[in-house]
Amino acid sequence: MNNKYITVTQLTRYIKYQFEQDPNLNEIFLKGEISNFKAHSRGHYYFTIKDENSRINAIMFKTNVNKLKFIPTEGMKVLVTGQVRVYEATGAYQIYVNEMIEDGIGNLYVAYEQLKKKLQDEGLFDEHHKQKIPRIPNTVGIITAPTGAAIKDILSTIKRRWPLAKTILFPSLVQGEDAKENIVKQINVAQEYPIDVLIIGRGGGSIEDLWPFNEEIVARAIYECAIPIISAVGHEIDFTISDFVADLRAPTPTAAAELAVPNKNDVITYLNQLKIRSNQVMKKQLTSAKHDLEQLMKRSIWQNPLLLYEAKEQQFDYLLDRLAKSITILLERYQNKFTTITSHALFKNPKRFILENNTNRYLQIIAKLEVLNPLLTLKRGYTIIKREEEVITTSKMLKKQDKIDIVLNDGTVKAEIL
């Protein structure tokens, strides 16, 4: 009786087998809205696809995630392709997504808009980062396919407009999976040459054809390039990420060549205009100088040049008179000083002046010596006490039995201390 019962695993495997055998579930095209989106650390995407009434779990493995040109977000409406399978561990069915695009917009366009916003937020499109395109370049570099209408149009336009410019072609893939790396490589190679301006581009095509110029590595290579770059991708209505990053955008490859070099006829016209303007300026300056000369010639000094000489002669006479008068005044001043000095008594009898000075000096010295003469002190009643020629100035210097000499005004008395 128990033989008719099966395990949960057996049931799940049977249902899984039925799903796998159903051709309608092996390649299913499903549309809906993303919910509960989660990007796993291993690179897989887990999410739910739902509509107004139902939902289904979905998983997209890393190998398929790497093919995406955009990042899925919560609430995004998508179109997915995959297989519906049963996950044995839970017994739940889910869709394994192989491809996914945004519903109504397209995969590439979503990737384009996302990268455009990312680079714009980083400032790669800002005008103050853009280099100025030289007005008259010596050498023009070109990165494009070596064959096709684009390179022919660029070369013929440069030759027609400015044949003096040299051109260097850096042949590159401009379409396909390997084109982005090839374009970046040629940008780096071009910077090793003495190039004044670099044209990067190709002719028109679908968004898939132009996609290498929407790749992030190409955009960053253009941004970091030291050479001014003109982007010329597709036709006038086509805009790529490279157009926004480049220093200048041209609507077509032919237009890029026109922007890269001047028109020789315009340059010739400009030079002729400069010639005319230079002649006009020189003529105006000559006319002005001639007028100034005529005005100078009309001055009286040129009619009678002796007037200039006579004026100088008069000024010289005036200065000469002032000099003579100044010399006379100085001589009189010094003469008066000399008379005053020579009238002094010293000059009349110098010996007497010297004698009087010496006599006065002698008397002053005698007076000082008399003040210091100890004999005069003795006359006034003072005495001098000596012990063996040592003058005693205080009683503490004496002791009993010391023999002393008392010097008086009229002689010396010997004594002994008791």
C-alpha positions in Angstrom: 0.0 0.0 0.0 2.9 2.4 0.8 4.3 1.9 -2.7 1.9 4.4 -4.2 3.4 7.2 -2.0 6.4 9.2 -3.4 8.8 11.6 -1.7 8.9 15.4 -2.1 12.2 15.1 -3.9 10.7 12.6 -6.4 7.8 14.9 -7.0 10.0 18.0 -7.4 12.2 16.1 -9.9 9.3 14.9 -11.9 7.9 18.5 -12.1 11.4 19.7 -13.0 11.6 17.1 -15.7 8.3 18.1 -17.2 9.4 21.8 -17.3 12.6 20.8 -19.1 10.7 18.7 -21.7 8.2 21.5 -22.5 9.5 23.4 -25.5 7.4 26.4 -24.6 9.3 26.8 -21.4 12.8 26.2 -22.9 12.8 29.6 -24.6 10.3 32.0 -23.2 10.0 35.8 -23.9 8.7 37.5 -20.9 7.9 41.2 -20.1 7.3 42.8 -16.8 8.6 45.0 -14.1 11.7 44.4 -12.0 11.1 44.1 -8.2 13.3 43.0 -5.2 16.4 43.5 -7.3 19.7 42.3 -5.7 23.2 42.2 -7.2 25.1 39.4 -5.5 28.7 39.8 -4.6 29.6 36.9 -7.0 28.2 38.9 -9.9 24.7 37.2 -10.3 21.5 39.2 -10.3 18.4 38.0 -8.3 15.1 39.8 -8.8 11.4 39.3 -9.4 9.5 40.0 -12.6 5.9 41.0 -12.0 2.8 42.5 -13.6 -0.5 43.6 -12.2 -1.6 40.1 -11.1 1.4 37.8 -10.8 5.1 37.5 -10.2 7.9 35.1 -10.9 11.4 34.8 -9.4 14.3 35.4 -11.8 18.0 34.8 -11.8 20.6 36.0 -14.2 24.1 34.4 -13.9 27.3 36.4 -14.1 28.2 35.2 -17.6 25.0 36.7 -19.0 25.2 39.8 -16.7 28.5 40.7 -18.3 26.7 41.1 -21.6 24.4 43.7 -20.4 24.9 47.3 -21.6 22.9 48.8 -18.7 22.3 48.3 -15.0 18.8 47.1 -14.0 17.0 49.1 -11.4 14.0 48.7 -9.2 10.7 49.3 -11.1 12.3 49.1 -14.5 10.1 47.6 -17.2 12.1 44.9 -19.1 11.9 42.3 -21.8 13.7 39.1 -20.9 14.6 35.9 -22.7 15.2 32.7 -20.8 14.1 29.2 -19.6 11.6 28.4 -16.9 12.9 25.8 -14.5 12.1 24.3 -11.1 14.6 24.9 -8.3 14.7 21.5 -6.4 15.7 22.9 -3.0 12.5 24.9 -2.7 10.3 23.4 -5.3 9.6 26.8 -6.7 9.7 27.6 -10.4 11.7 30.5 -11.7 13.1 32.0 -14.9 16.8 31.8 -15.7 17.4 35.0 -17.7 19.8 34.9 -20.7 19.1 38.3 -22.2 17.4 41.4 -20.9 16.6 44.8 -22.5 14.5 47.7 -21.2 11.0 47.5 -22.5 10.2 50.2 -25.2 13.7 51.8 -25.3 16.3 49.2 -26.2 19.4 47.9 -24.5 22.0 50.0 -26.2 20.1 53.2 -25.7 19.8 52.5 -22.0 23.5 51.9 -21.7 24.2 55.1 -23.7 22.1 57.2 -21.4 23.5 55.7 -18.3 27.1 56.2 -19.4 26.4 59.7 -20.6 24.9 60.7 -17.2 27.8 59.0 -15.3 30.5 60.9 -17.3 28.6 64.1 -17.2 28.4 63.9 -13.5 32.1 63.4 -13.3 32.7 66.6 -15.3 34.1 65.0 -18.5 31.8 67.1 -20.6 32.6 70.4 -18.9 33.7 73.2 -21.3 36.7 74.4 -19.1 38.4 71.0 -19.8 38.2 71.4 -23.5 41.4 72.4 -25.5 41.4 75.0 -28.2 41.7 73.8 -31.7 44.7 75.5 -33.4 43.8 77.9 -36.1 46.5 76.8 -38.6 47.9 73.4 -37.7 51.1 72.0 -39.3 50.1 68.3 -38.8 46.7 66.7 -38.6 46.3 63.2 -37.2 43.4 61.0 -38.3 42.1 57.9 -36.5 39.6 56.0 -38.6 39.4 53.0 -40.9 42.1 53.0 -43.6 39.5 52.4 -46.3 36.0 53.8 -46.9 34.4 57.2 -47.6 35.4 58.8 -44.2 39.1 58.8 -44.8 38.7 59.8 -48.4 36.5 62.8 -47.5 38.8 63.9 -44.8 42.0 63.8 -46.9 40.4 65.4 -49.9 38.9 68.2 -47.8 42.2 69.0 -46.1 44.1 68.9 -49.4 41.6 71.3 -51.0 41.4 73.7 -48.1 44.9 73.8 -46.8 47.5 71.8 -48.8 50.3 72.9 -46.5 49.1 70.7 -43.7 50.7 67.3 -43.2 48.4 64.3 -42.4 49.2 61.1 -40.5 46.7 58.2 -40.6 46.4 55.9 -37.6 44.3 53.1 -39.0 41.9 51.6 -36.6 38.9 49.4 -36.4 35.7 51.5 -36.1 33.1 48.7 -35.7 32.8 45.5 -33.8 33.8 44.1 -30.4 37.5 44.8 -30.8 37.2 48.4 -32.1 37.1 50.1 -28.7 40.6 48.7 -27.7 42.0 49.5 -31.1 40.7 53.1 -31.0 42.3 53.6 -27.5 45.6 52.2 -28.7 45.8 54.5 -31.7 45.0 57.5 -29.5 48.0 56.6 -27.3 50.2 56.1 -30.3 49.2 59.4 -31.9 50.4 61.3 -28.8 54.0 60.1 -29.6 53.9 62.2 -32.8 54.2 66.0 -33.2 50.5 66.4 -34.0 48.6 69.7 -33.6 45.0 68.3 -33.9 43.5 64.8 -34.0 40.4 63.8 -35.9 38.6 60.6 -34.6 35.6 59.2 -36.3 33.9 57.2 -39.0 31.0 57.4 -41.4 27.3 56.8 -40.6 25.7 53.5 -39.5 23.3 52.0 -37.0 23.7 52.5 -33.2 25.3 49.1 -33.1 27.8 50.2 -35.8 28.7 53.4 -33.9 28.8 51.8 -30.5 32.6 51.7 -30.1 32.5 55.5 -29.8 30.0 55.1 -26.9 32.4 52.9 -24.9 33.7 54.2 -21.6 37.3 53.4 -22.3 37.2 55.4 -25.5 35.6 58.3 -23.8 38.2 58.4 -21.1 41.1 58.1 -23.6 39.7 61.1 -25.5 39.4 63.1 -22.2 43.0 62.3 -21.1 44.6 62.9 -24.6 47.0 65.8 -24.7 46.2 66.6 -28.3 43.1 68.6 -29.1 40.5 66.2 -30.6 37.7 66.7 -33.1 35.1 63.9 -32.9 33.4 63.1 -36.3 31.2 60.0 -35.9 28.3 59.2 -38.2 26.0 61.7 -39.7 24.7 65.1 -38.5 21.9 63.5 -36.4 24.1 61.0 -34.7 25.5 61.9 -31.3 27.9 59.6 -29.5 29.6 59.8 -26.1 32.9 60.7 -27.9 31.2 63.8 -29.3 30.5 65.1 -25.8 34.0 64.4 -24.4 35.9 65.6 -27.4 37.2 69.2 -27.6 35.1 69.8 -30.6 32.2 67.9 -32.3 31.8 67.8 -36.1 28.6 66.5 -37.6 30.4 64.6 -40.3 34.0 63.5 -41.2 34.1 66.1 -44.0 33.0 68.8 -41.5 35.8 67.7 -39.1 38.4 68.3 -41.8 36.9 71.7 -42.4 37.1 72.5 -38.7 40.7 71.2 -38.5 42.3 73.4 -41.2 41.6 76.8 -42.5 40.4 77.6 -46.0 43.4 78.8 -48.1 41.1 81.3 -49.9 39.9 82.7 -46.5 43.6 83.0 -45.4 44.5 84.8 -48.6 41.6 87.1 -48.2 42.5 87.8 -44.6 46.2 88.5 -45.6 45.0 90.9 -48.3 42.8 92.7 -45.7 45.8 92.9 -43.4 47.9 94.4 -46.2 45.2 97.0 -46.9 44.8 97.8 -43.3 48.6 98.0 -42.8 48.9 100.4 -45.8 46.1 102.5 -44.4 47.7 102.7 -41.0 51.1 103.6 -42.5 49.5 106.2 -44.7 47.7 107.7 -41.8 50.9 107.8 -39.7 52.9 109.4 -42.5 50.1 112.0 -43.0 50.1 112.8 -39.3 53.9 113.0 -39.2 53.9 115.3 -42.2 51.4 117.6 -40.5 53.4 117.7 -37.3 56.5 118.6 -39.4 54.7 121.4 -41.2 53.5 122.8 -37.9 57.1 122.8 -36.6 58.4 124.5 -39.7 55.9 127.3 -39.2 57.4 128.2 -35.8 59.4 131.4 -35.6 62.5 129.6 -34.5 62.8 127.9 -37.8 62.2 131.2 -39.6 65.0 132.9 -37.7 67.3 130.4 -36.0 69.4 133.2 -34.6 66.6 133.9 -32.1 67.5 130.7 -30.3 71.2 131.7 -30.2 70.4 135.2 -29.0 68.2 134.0 -26.2 70.9 131.7 -25.0 73.4 134.6 -25.2 71.2 136.7 -23.1 70.8 134.0 -20.6 74.5 133.4 -20.5 75.2 137.2 -19.8 72.7 137.1 -17.0 74.3 134.0 -15.4 77.8 135.5 -15.8 76.7 138.8 -14.1 75.2 136.7 -11.2 78.4 134.8 -10.9 80.6 138.0 -10.7 78.3 139.5 -8.2 78.4 136.4 -6.0 82.2 136.3 -6.1 82.4 140.0 -5.1 80.0 139.4 -2.1 82.0 136.4 -1.0 85.3 138.3 -1.2 83.9 141.1 0.8 82.6 138.7 3.5 86.0 137.0 3.8 87.8 140.4 3.8 85.7 141.6 6.8 86.4 138.4 8.7 90.1 138.8 8.0 90.2 142.4 9.2 88.4 141.4 12.4 90.8 138.7 13.1 93.9 140.7 12.4 92.8 143.6 14.6 92.8 141.3 17.7 95.4 142.1 20.4 97.0 138.7 19.8 98.2 139.8 16.3 99.5 143.1 17.6 101.7 141.7 20.5 101.7 137.9 20.4 104.6 137.6 22.9 102.7 139.5 25.6 99.6 137.4 25.1 101.7 134.3 25.5 103.5 135.6 28.6 100.3 136.7 30.3 98.7 133.3 29.7 101.8 131.5 31.2 101.9 133.8 34.2 98.3 133.2 35.0 98.8 129.5 34.7 101.9 129.6 37.0 100.0 131.4 39.7 97.2 129.0 39.5 99.6 126.0 40.0 101.3 127.8 43.0 98.0 128.4 44.6 97.0 124.7 44.3 100.4 123.6 45.7 100.1 125.9 48.8 96.7 124.4 49.5 98.3 120.9 49.5 101.6 122.0 51.5 101.6 120.2 54.9 104.0 122.9 56.4 101.2 125.4 56.1 99.0 123.0 58.1 101.6 122.9 60.8 101.7 126.6 61.1 98.0 126.6 61.9 98.8 124.5 65.1 98.5 121.0 63.7 101.1 118.2 64.3 102.2 115.1 62.4 102.9 111.9 64.3 105.3 109.4 62.7 106.6 106.0 63.7 109.7 105.2 61.7 108.6 107.5 58.9 105.0 106.0 58.9 102.4 108.7 59.4 100.0 107.7 62.2 96.4 108.6 61.3 94.5 106.8 64.1 95.2 105.7 67.7 94.5 102.1 66.9 97.8 102.1 64.9 99.8 102.6 68.2 100.6 100.2 71.1 102.6 100.6 74.3 106.3 101.3 74.1 106.1 102.5 70.5 108.6 105.2 69.9 107.1 108.1 67.8 108.2 111.4 66.3 105.9 114.4 66.8 106.5 116.9 64.0 105.7 120.5 65.0 106.0 123.8 63.1 109.3 124.6 64.6 110.8 121.1 65.0 110.4 117.5 66.0 109.8 115.9 69.5 110.5 112.3 70.2 108.1 110.4 72.6 107.2 106.9 73.8 103.7 105.4 74.2 103.1 104.4 77.9 
